[in-house]
């Protein structure tokens, strides 16, 4: 909590607050997810990299694969969908844990 307050003070005095704002958001996410942050980050990295490799190399056939005209828009769409799916899934799991009822299908 002290680190967050210190970061907020730095944010108010910084000429370019964007990196500090992103760091603050990252710290808040780490506090909210507690033990699941690294697992979630790993899931996002694996899902995004596999879908991007498949889409850019096999489906679209972009050569070189790092061509920004294709890479940046597709990466944005894939990351947005991945983060949305993970947040919905984590919200459902955390709700089941907090209420104590588990649905086994």
Secondary structure, 3 states (H helix, E strand, C coil): CHHHHHHHHHHHHCCCCHHHHHHHHHHHHHHHHHHHHHHHHHHHHHHHHHHHHHHHHHHHCCCCCCCHHHHHHHHHHHHHHHHHHHHHHHHHHHHHHHHCCCCCC
